[in-house]
Structures are given as C-alpha cells and as structure tokens.
Amino acid sequence: MRAPIGSFDDARPAAERLDLLPAPVAAAVRDLDDPGSPERFLHVDTEPEIADTAVFVERHGPELLEQSANCVVVAAKRGGATTLAACVVLSRARVDVNGVVRRQLGARKVSFAPMETATGGTGMEYGGITPVGLPADWPLLVDSAVVDTPWVLIGSGRRRGKLIVPGKAFAALPGAIVLEGLGG
C-alpha cells in the first residue's frame, strides 16, 4: 500500500500490525481505527536507529518535516500535586511549556517529564511516544496546526515504526484539548 505522505516501502493499516505496537497503542488502534474508512491509521515499519526526526526525514522525504509531529510528556506541578500530560506539536515547532501548557493545566511549574516517568506512565519507548494509547486520565494537549494537517507522521510507541494518522483524528483522541499556539 502506498502511504499518503513520505516515501515508504511498506505501509499497511495499523490494525494489521498490532504485533509491532506496544500493548496500549495496539488497544487504542483496535478501538479507534475504522476499517471502512479511507483515512485509516497506517503503520510504516522503519529502523529504530533513524527514529529521530532529522534523520528520518532525510531518509523518507524532506516534506515530512512539515507533516511530522512529536508527542512529549510533561509534568505539571501545583502545590504538592503533579499532573502528567502529553503535548503534540508539529516537529518544526517547540512546545510552549511555560506559557500555553502552564496556563491550560493551571500549574505553577511545568517541565518535561523524566524519561523513566514518561516510559513508565505510557508503556511506550522513549523516542517513540505517541498520543495514540495514552492513559485515559491524562490531558492530551494538541496544537491546532496538527489537527489542520491532512496526514501526520507520529511515533508508534516504539522507536521502530511510525504511524500515519489523519490530522483531524488527534482531536478525537481521549482527553484531547486542541489549542492555538501550543507549538510556539
């Protein structure tokens, strides 16, 4: 199957590749993917050593820089409480942690979550965290530019492989809050 973006040798519906996805991502794909839709979640199998965006777009097409997104886990603190949340922005942008995220989460301080916290809380590999399959009680902050992108390349939960998802699908993920200016 030909992927709608990038140049990939092997793109298939993600529901056919559940064995290549971590358990929380596989469960979410089963629940969210519509087999009858032309806008299915796709999986592209790639080498883990090229998972980082700069190397990845060099190999699979420079246009992917405009069509890729990153998902980062943040820890928001207020008083003695810490809230974990995920933020999704296009790869060319940076998450506005000290502005938009802090205000949205009502936090005094927000920082990127430590690797062990992010991987332990998501059940995913660092460098491959995806908003598909996050814990249901986490806020998912999505930049409006991601939702406005027809197809978005995002992590698959593992460093090996990526998902290609319709941008509008991010707004329908559990806990999703679409925000202008999240990707500053």
C-alpha positions in Angstrom: 0.0 0.0 0.0 1.2 3.5 -0.8 1.4 5.9 2.1 -0.3 9.3 1.6 2.9 11.1 2.7 6.6 10.3 2.5 8.4 7.5 0.6 7.9 4.3 2.4 8.5 0.8 1.1 6.0 -0.8 3.4 2.8 1.0 4.6 -0.1 -1.0 6.0 -3.2 -0.4 8.1 -2.0 -0.2 11.7 -4.7 -2.8 12.7 -2.8 -5.3 10.6 0.5 -4.6 12.5 -0.7 -4.8 16.1 2.2 -7.2 16.9 4.6 -4.3 16.2 2.9 -1.9 18.6 3.1 -1.8 22.4 0.0 -3.0 24.1 -1.6 0.4 24.9 -1.1 1.6 21.3 -2.4 -1.7 19.9 -5.5 -1.5 22.1 -6.2 2.1 21.0 -5.7 1.3 17.3 -8.3 -1.6 17.7 -10.7 0.9 19.3 -10.2 3.9 17.2 -9.3 2.7 13.7 -12.2 2.4 11.2 -11.6 -0.4 8.7 -14.2 1.0 6.3 -12.6 4.5 6.2 -10.1 5.6 3.5 -8.5 7.6 6.3 -7.2 4.6 8.3 -4.4 4.7 10.8 -1.3 3.4 8.9 1.9 1.9 10.2 5.2 2.2 8.4 8.0 -0.1 9.6 11.3 1.7 9.9 14.7 1.1 11.5 15.0 2.3 15.2 18.3 4.0 14.5 16.6 6.6 12.2 13.7 7.3 14.5 14.7 10.9 15.3 13.0 13.4 13.1 16.1 14.9 11.3 17.5 11.6 10.2 14.1 10.2 9.4 13.1 13.0 7.0 16.4 12.8 5.3 15.7 9.1 4.5 12.0 9.2 3.8 11.3 12.7 2.3 12.0 16.3 3.3 8.3 17.1 3.1 7.8 15.0 6.2 9.3 17.8 8.3 6.1 19.7 7.6 3.9 16.6 8.2 5.5 15.1 11.3 4.5 15.7 14.9 6.2 15.0 18.2 4.5 13.9 21.4 6.2 14.9 24.6 5.2 14.1 28.2 5.2 16.9 30.7 4.9 17.1 34.5 2.8 20.0 35.8 3.1 20.9 39.4 0.9 22.9 41.7 1.2 22.7 45.4 2.2 19.1 46.2 0.4 17.6 43.3 1.9 16.6 39.9 -0.2 16.0 36.8 1.2 14.2 33.8 0.0 15.3 30.4 1.1 14.9 26.8 1.6 17.6 24.2 1.5 17.1 20.4 3.1 19.7 18.1 4.4 19.7 14.6 8.1 18.7 14.5 9.2 22.1 13.4 7.7 23.7 16.5 8.5 23.7 20.2 6.0 23.1 22.9 5.2 26.3 24.8 5.7 24.7 28.2 5.9 27.9 30.2 3.0 29.7 28.6 0.2 27.7 26.9 0.8 24.4 28.8 1.2 26.0 32.2 -1.9 28.1 31.8 -4.0 25.2 30.4 -3.0 22.9 33.2 -3.3 25.5 35.9 0.2 24.7 37.1 2.8 26.8 38.9 5.6 24.9 37.1 5.7 22.6 34.1 8.7 20.7 32.9 9.4 17.8 30.6 8.8 14.5 32.4 11.9 12.4 33.2 12.4 9.6 30.7 11.6 6.9 33.3 8.3 8.7 34.2 7.3 9.1 30.5 8.0 5.5 29.5 6.7 4.0 32.7 3.5 6.0 32.5 2.8 5.3 28.9 4.1 1.8 28.4 6.0 3.1 25.3 9.6 3.5 24.3 11.4 6.8 24.7 11.8 8.4 21.3 8.6 6.8 20.0 5.9 8.1 22.4 2.6 8.6 20.6 -0.7 10.2 21.7 -2.5 7.0 20.5 -2.9 4.9 23.5 -2.0 7.3 26.3 -3.5 6.8 29.8 -7.2 7.9 29.7 -6.8 10.2 32.7 -4.0 12.3 31.1 -4.8 15.6 29.4 -3.7 15.5 25.8 -2.9 19.0 24.5 -2.8 19.1 20.7 -1.7 22.1 18.7 -4.3 23.2 16.2 -1.7 23.1 13.4 -1.5 19.3 13.9 -5.3 18.9 13.5 -5.2 21.1 10.4 -2.6 18.9 8.7 -4.2 16.3 6.4 -1.9 13.5 7.3 0.6 13.4 10.2 3.5 11.1 10.9 3.9 10.4 14.6 5.6 7.8 16.8 4.2 4.3 17.1 5.0 3.8 20.7 8.3 2.1 19.7 11.4 3.5 18.1 10.8 1.0 15.3 8.0 2.2 13.1 5.8 5.2 12.8 2.0 5.9 12.5 0.5 8.0 9.8 -2.8 9.4 11.1 -5.3 11.9 9.7 -4.7 15.2 11.5 -8.3 15.6 12.5 -8.2 12.2 14.3 -6.0 13.8 17.0 -8.9 16.0 18.1 -10.9 12.8 18.7 -8.4 11.0 20.9 -9.3 10.5 24.6 -8.5 13.6 26.7 -7.7 15.8 23.7 -7.8 19.5 24.0 -7.0 21.4 20.8 -5.1 24.7 21.5 -3.9 27.5 19.3 -0.3 28.4 19.8 0.8 25.3 21.7 3.6 24.9 19.3 5.4 28.2 19.7 
